[in-house]
Each structure stands twice: as C-alpha cells, then as structure tokens.
Amino acid sequence: MSIDILFELQQETRRLFIAGSAMAAGDLRLTKLLPRLRNLGESAPVFKRLADATDELLAAEREESAAKLLELGTLLSAVLYTQGRTETAGESQPVQGAGVGLKTDTTYRKLNPLILALTTKGQGRLEQIRASFEDGSFLDLRALQAICSALDDSYAEIPDYVQEKLIPAFGSDAVPVLRSQLNLQGGKGDGRRLQLLHRQLGRSMIDLVAEAAVDGSPEVKIVAVSILGEYPEQESLVLQLSREKRKEVRSAAYFSLAKLGTAAALQRLYEAAVSKDRELAVDPIRASASSELMGRMIRFGEDALERHLSGEGSDKSEAAEQIRTAISCLEGSGRQMAAETYSFLRKLLSSEAFLVQETETTQEAAAELLLELDWPEADRFAIELGDAGRGSFLGHGFRAAFRQMPPADVYHRYAGFLSKGKSKAAKELLGAIRSLAAYQTRGDEERDGAGVVPEAAWDPRWVQLFIRLDLPELVCLFAQRADRDVTDYLTGKLQNAKANDWHVYDILLALFRIRYREAPELLMGHLEKGAGRHLYYLNWQHKRLIASMPKAYAPRLRAFAEQAAYESVRNELFSIIEALEEKPDDAAEEGGRGLWGWIRNKMS
Amino acid sequence: MPTITEAYVDSLAPNAGAIKNGRDLVKKNSFPQLNETEDGSLLFGECKGSGKEPYRCSVDFANEANPVFRCTCPSRQFPCKHTLGLLYARALGKSFERADIPQDIAEKRDKAEKREEKKKEAAAADNGDAAKAKRKTNKSALVKKIAVQLDGLGMLEKLVLQLTQSGLGSVDKKTLQMVEEQAKQLGNHYIPGAQAGLREFVLTMRAEGDREAVYTSAMEKLLALRALTKKGKSYLEQRAENPDLPMETASTLEEQLGHAWQLAELREYGRVQTDAELVQLAFLSYADEARGEFADTGWWIDLKEGAIRVTRHLRPFRAVRALREEDTFHGVVKAEELFVYPGDLNARVRWEASTFRDPEPADYAKIKALAAPSYPEVVKQAKNVIKNPLADKNPVLLVAFRSIERMGDEYLLRDAQGKPLPVADIGLGGRPTTPMLSLLGDEELRDQAALVMFRHDLEANRLSVQIMSIVTDRRIVRLLY
C-alpha cells in the first residue's frame, strides 16, 4: 500500500527530527525505503518528489542536512494532510436522543463563569453558582453535565446546593445525565444521584434502588435503604438489610423500618432497641411514633428497672443503660401514652436504689420526660420529688409548680430556698427561674426591646427578693414599674458599673421600659462620661436606647455623636438622631417604639 | 431609538461584573430621577453614588447604531455601571419622566454634529481628489523596516535549522531558555507573528505529559516556522526590491508575520463588503499563551455570501481590565461595511457601525440552505486548505447532515448520500461537545445543519470534526457558547 509507505517515511523523518538531522546522512532505514519510493515514483509524481527529497537528505552534508530534512518534512506532511481518512468501519446507528428540550441561549459571559465554578477548584465558587441560580442562567443544556458532575465536588456545600436547588429545577431533563453518571459502586455523589433520580422517577426505578441497596457501595447503599422505606413491598429486603455489618446501613434500615411501620418492622426495631444496637434504634423508634412500640418500650423499661434493683455489677449497669434507652425512645412521644409512661416514671423515680449518682443523667432525662407529659398527676409527682429534698429535682418541681399553682403559692413554696445562699437547691432553683424567664422573654428583644416576664404569671415579691439577693439581671427581667426600691437599686448598680460593662445597657433598657423619669438623663450621662470612645459599632441596645430618647436631647446627642471615634458609628448615630428630630412632638411619649421599628426596618 | 431589552444592555456591558453592578443599581433604587426627551432619543437620569452629588448619566441615541454614553462618574470602565443601570431601568420598565434635553448635552450634540459634517465634507473632498490621494507611505522607511524584518526572519531561520540539526531530543531547559531569549530579540524586528510562533514552540516543548505527542507537535511547529521564514523571506525580499508592490492579500502571510491590518488598508485593497448580514453561530474565548492575550472568537455566517467568517477580539493579559470582553451574540448583525481580512476558508472580519435585529425563522432556513450538502466535497475543501503549511489547520464549515449516528463510543455525521464524517472532541477550548449529542431531541438530530471544526490527527491519519453548533429551523443549538 502506498499510504503505508508514507507512514513509514513519516516515522523515519520524525525519528530524525528527534535525533537531529545531523544523523541523517546515509541513514540505513531511510535508504531501505528509497527503492520502494522510486518504484512508486514511476507512476505517481508525488512519490518521485518524495524520493528525490529523501535522496538529497541522505546525501546532504552535515550543514545542509537540516534544510533538507525540513524540506522533506514539509513535503511529506502536505501529502499526509490530504490523506486523512473519514470512512468508518462497522455499523452505526442513529443516535436516540433523550430529547432534553433545554435552551442554549445563555451567553458566554454568564455561562462560562458557572462552568468554571462547577469544574475547577478555588474560592468564590459557591457564590457564583448561587448567582447563576438566582438569575436563572443555569437552565442551559451546556451546564447540565457540569452541574450533575458537581455532585461529586469535595467542597460539600456545592453538592448540597446543587442537589437542593439546581438539579430539581431541571426536572426530568436531568434524568438522562444523572442516569449515565450513576455508578452504584461510587461515592457520596452517587448516593445523591440515586436520591435525585428517585425524586424524579419514583416507583418506576424501585428495582434499581433495590439493586443498589444490595450490591451498592456503602454510600449508595445507605441512600437506597432509606428510599426503600417508602415501599411496603420492600419490607423483607429492609429487614434483611437491618442486619448488615455496617452500622450506617443498619441505622438507615431502622429509619426505613420506622417509616414502614408494619408489625414485622416494629418487631425488628424493638429487637434492635433491646440489643446492642439500642443507640441506633432510639431515633427511628421516636420517628415511628407507634404507640404499640412505645408500650413495649415502657414494659421493657419496667423489666429493666426490676433487674436493676435486683441485679449486681455489670447486670446492674446494663439494666441502667436499658432504662435509659427506654426513656430516650419515649422522649417527644411520651404524651400519647401519658398514663403508662407516668406509672413507669413514678416507679422509677420512687425507687431509692435507682436514685444513685451513677444514674444521674438517666434520672435527669426521666424528670424531663415527666414534665414533658404535661399531665397534672405527673406535675404533682414532680413537685413531691422536688420537696423530697433531693436538690437535683427541685428545679423540675418548681417548673411543675409554676404550671399547677397560683403565683403567690409558688412564691411561698420556693422563695425560701433561694435564701439558703449557695446551697445546691438554691442553685438548681435559680437555674430553673432563669431558664423559665429566658423562655418567657425569648424574642422580646427583637420585637420590642428589653424583655420582661409576664406580670400576671409571677408573684410581685420575686423582684424584691432578687434585689435583696443582688441579682441585677433578674431584677431587669422582673421589674414591672418604676417603684422606688427598684429604681434605687438599678441606679445604684449603674453608678458602680464600669463604662463598658454590658450590664449597663440592660439596666438602662429596663429603666426606659419601666418609664423611669431620670432614664434619659442617666443614658446621656453615661454616654457623655466617655462611652463613645469605646464604641466600635452600635448594637441593637445602643440604637434602641438612643431611639428612645426624648426629642429635647437631640442637641446633646449630636454633640456626643461628633465625639464618636469611628466614622461608621458616627454616621449611624446621625441617622438615628435625624429620625429623632423629625419625630412629631405628640408622639414623644410613645415614639420610642415607633422609631425603633423604623430604625430596625432601615437596618434590615 | 431601538427597543431596549435586557439582553441588549447585557451586550453593551464590558464584562459580567458590569452587568451585575448595573442591575444592582436598579434593584437598589439608586436612580431618584429618570428622564427621557420628547422624541425619546435621549435617556438621562441621576444616580446615587458614594459622594454627595449624584452622578448624571445619559445615553444618547441620536445615532441609533452608535449610542453615546455619558456620565459624570470617574470610572474608567466604559460604558460605566451608571449608564448601564439607566438602560436596565428602561428595560425593566421603570417610568421615565418627559423632560427637555439638558443644556450641556444639547451643546455636546451640536458639537458632535458639526464634527460629523466636517468629516463628511472632508470625505467628499477626498473623493473629489479621487483615487490618487491614497495613503502615502514613506518608501525609505518601508524599505528600512523590511530590512529589519528580513534580518529577524534570518535569525529565526538559523535557529530553526540549528534546532533541526541537533534534534528535538537534545533540547533541554538551557536550549529552551536560549530560544526564549531569541524570541525576545525578535520583538525588535516587527514580526510579532513569527515571534509568537517561536514562543509556541517553546510552550509546546515545555508541556507536561506524553513526550511522544510533544515531539510530534513540536515537529509540526518547526515545519510551520520553516514555511513562514521561507515564504516570508521571499515575499519581503520582493517588496524590498520594489516597495510599490501591493501587500500580500491572497494568503494570511502578512498576518502570520504579525501585521495588524488597518481598516484603511483593507479598504484600499478593496476588501470591503457592503450591507452584509451576519449571524453568529458559535463563540469561544480562550487564552493564547504564546501571544499573551485572550482571543474572544466568534464564528459567523455571512447570510449573503454563505462563508463562515471569524471575529477575533484580542485582549492582552495585561490590559484585560480595561478592555471589553466580547460575548455570545444572538441577533442578526447588519453591517454597512464589512471589512474582510485576507484569509482561507474562514476569513477574519470586522465592522465599525452596525445595527441588529432579532433572527426570524426565515434566517434559520437561509442558514440551513447555505450548509454544504456533500461530505466528499467538504472534505476536499478542508484538505485543500490544511495541506498548506501556513494554513489554519482547523477550518470551520457549515455542513448539512441527514443524521447523527453512533457506533459504540464514536459519533459521526451522515450526509444525504450516506457519506460519513467522523465526530470527535478536538479540545476546542477544553470544551467537549459530543457528550451533549445524546441529550438532544430527534428534531435536532435529523436533517439539520452543523457548524463543525476540522482536525487532522496525524498519528491516526484521521480527519474528524467537532460539532460546535446545530442549526435547526427554529433555533441555533449552541454546544460551545
């Protein structure tokens, strides 16, 4: 074949280009080719020219060789460029397109940054992907592949975002790409693919899911197992998978069993809960919210309690663990079986032998569960427990009492404990009061400035008690009106406080809230005392306080703002003061609140 | 005034950042004042900036094809985000109050008009003086320049011979450093094209990876350099002898040596097409390391001539921030004057003033009708080009196809006679396009036209194409950008 000899010649010239044309003179292999070239040259002139060029190269002096080699190379490559084959061997079939009807209209300047962000490494990628999502330019055929591949990205937030937002937006158009990329033996990204495919295709791909659940790599398997929970007919497979070696797979299987909720599934969950897998089983059991299972867990807990009371050594501690599992399972769902749960908890918390230091966390959980039942009988029992002098339950008792008794009785019953100084009981109780007050005032700051507990819920004597005990932050939370003793106490605290003590602002906010007449003057004084030097930025307290000032203080505030060390602070101050000045006079009284709302609006 | 769409404003912006910033200004309500004149030819407004005084920006459509952007901001970006924001505000349907044209802009308009008139007068006067008043070239300077160019080519030739003699196998770091040094020196010889060619050789040799493939492409680079020096020398020698000879316009030789064609020169050589209509079929921007610039490349079809034209906007790396980044363009461009550079199958083009319109179904039908029907013909055409050592080795053509087919992992196009054309990814800007083929629908896969780039694989002795776009009766499916 004449083409073959061209290739041979090409090989030899290429060799000489690498070795150097200086080696060309009399080259053996080229010499060997020459007669055949000459032969072909008789019929085709182009071969004659090649033969001549080869001849010249073979005969060339060292200095001439380079030019000759280049000449031969030029001639040869020109010939070869005309020889490129375009035929194909074998049968071809028309491409069966997936028919993805996506546009390809996104321009280079918008699409290229997205594709770079999806396919390269470096910072700022997620931001770019977000921007493309927000302006919709990612919905393009050319981005689809890169987007689906990004499910494997090592920067987890990108696959998260892509899985959550981008791919679902493609709908069924993403299916062919996800399918072609899916590798059941792959990593986490393939788990995501399986999930996305299932979201699109649903039941029609259950066979693939089942296959993945049996033969897939661990990451894929876990996803597959959790999908199976939606299909009752897969019960036996899930049951089988719940005995897998890998913990993560078992955990996923338990969740799926909880979703299935069949008798066999619940039986298996129960088995898991009473076996070594108890930690894994707790959350699925809670999720299942099955009363039958709850009932069994209660009975299991009761049995465990008996074993705990009668057992010794390792049996005893094992039983304690089992009790703990039972309680964990009931958390959040105890109310649906309040009577049974209560009777179990009562038994548990009345057993002196169980109330030892080793089981403290379980006791704590049991007491919490007791309150969670929100059941009068349980509350009464909690109060009793608290009264029994066991410091650790005093807080629970107090919370139960707060629910069950009038405020005066609660005060009467518990105030005494606080006077006991640093006792454990006092600490417990104070903790309970603090968290209850924090719960009641939660969100108040955002809505309306300084928080205050609801007046009707607490006995008014509490605030006096806190003053006596010198607990300023509780005084702030409990102060309802500008009574002399409250204001005296708080202003006293203010005087002793250091300039940048954050308590100062809590106290000032409380004083404004209870409409203490001197509050504006106190704030002004505090600011003028040099607080401005320490202001690096304005927090909500500063803004709220300044916005609460009467209009008359505007000039003094301006003077203060001029002194502020930082420009950003100064600007913010000025904008608040301007708003203050624009405020109509009659709104002066109520204005603080309106103005605060306005400022918050502006800041958000 | 043209209808202002978001896409139109996007296309005016110098880069993606400007698009975002301009839009954000509208989103943040930074335009307290938006006005337009009675005749709608001028949009103007005020935009809040960081300073005390707002920026006053305006867009003047007195000359529709060439709007004038004005703004009082100090930004060097042009058009700045404020004028873009003004246009986005219009595109997004914000209300513009009627107002009289501001004094300063009226004055500027007058001045511009006068300038135009003067220009026209001057042009008319020129035409009066007629053909003789061609640009004068300083002959002695030209001869001197050619001598320097020849000197440079001589240097390059010697280097190429030297490299060939000692062989690519003996090229080491030190040699490459020497070659680079020489390339630097070529910078003084007015042959930047040849200089870039030499740099390409260095970059090829420095490339990581398969040594054998590196040798093959380095050998091709040597052959190309050899062809360039040889042809360049004989051409320049001729011109040195007779400076009155016209410049070479039959091939890309001038450009390959590094000549930057000026529009006036192209006009002089009659390389101007009037009232051309072009549609962009594909776009790609890539970094040309040897030349140190980004090449924003567009492939267009000339609706009249049927030829595939190329636009190439070069943005040197060091000037990237100041230059406009070109973009995909969806409309039909109407250019009064289309300047066509010397070239083979895909001549480079440029235009100064243009208007545009949205493409219609008739345009797509027209494009499809322009597609080459027979592959043997097309292949012959391509081979005829690439066999020339100085030619563009990757010609781009529009071909009709009956079907896109698949054989295992390989794809191919088939024409109406059943002749195949192998499809492969040839590394266009690193963007493979074949994986997208199987996602398309039947409509796109049968009886359409494809814009393809050729590549001859020397090792496998195979000529294949990469599909860049598919033109259907309704749309252009762009597989690149």
Interface residues (C-beta under 8 A of the other chain):
Chain A: I3 F7 Q10 R14 L16 F17 I18 A19 G20 S21 A22 M23 R62 S65 A66 A67 L69 L70 G73 T74 S77 A78 V79 L80 Y81 T82 Q83 G84 R85 T86 E87 T88 G90 E91 S92 Q93 P94 V95 Q96 G97 A98 G99 V100 G101 L102 T104 D105 T106 T107 Y108 R109 K110 L111 N112 P113 A131 L141 R142 L144 Q145 P176 V177 S180
Chain B: D10 S11 N15 A16 I19 K20 V160 L161 Q162 T164 Q165 S166 G167 L168 G169 S170 Y215 T216 M219 E220 L222 L223 R226 A227 F283 L284 S285 E325 E326 D327 T328 F329 H330 Y375 V379 K383 N384 I386 K387 N388 P389 S403 I404 E405 R406 M407 G408 E410 Y411 L412 R414 P420 L421 P422 P435 M436 L437 S438 L439 L440 G441 D442 E444 L445 R446 H456 D457 L458 N461 R462 L463 S464 R475 I476 V477 R478 L479 L480 Y481
